[in-house]
Structure formats: C-alpha cells, structure tokens
Amino acid sequence: MAILKVLRQRFENVQAWPEGYAPLFQLLEDGGGHAPDSADKSDQVDPVFTGCLYADNKLLPAIRHYGKFVDQEIV
C-alpha cells in the first residue's frame, strides 16, 4: 500500500486493481496471510491513506483488522 501511495504522488490516476486484489483479500478473510514480523515485513508501515478509494476503504481496513499481509506471489 505504501508503494501505491508513492505512485499516486507522481501519477495521480493510479488505482489499486480490484480484480487483482480480490483473491488476496479473500485469502486474508479466510484466515490466510502472515504477521509482519514472520516474513521480514516489520519495516512496512501503515500509510494511513493512499488516496485510492478502494485501497483506503477496503484493503487497508482489512489489513488493520486482521493484522496480516498476503503476498501477491501466493496467487
């Protein structure tokens, strides 16, 4: 999500792709994913908001709720 936020600073129309994130979101809801410290992701911080409605209203709240990440390589 931090990458999305940085991209949007340069390219304001960049958005998270719902069709691409849907399988990752489903895995997270189904109990998948990993804690930040279990995959050397502890340096990833919550960007608070990205400016993308989909990411800010669906993805970031889910990450905060579950406290886990799902890597894109899993799908």
Secondary structure, 3 states (H helix, E strand, C coil): CHHHHHHHHHCCCCCCCHHHHHHHHHHHHCCCCECHHHHCCCCCCCCCCCCCHHHHHHHHHHHHHHCCECCHHHC
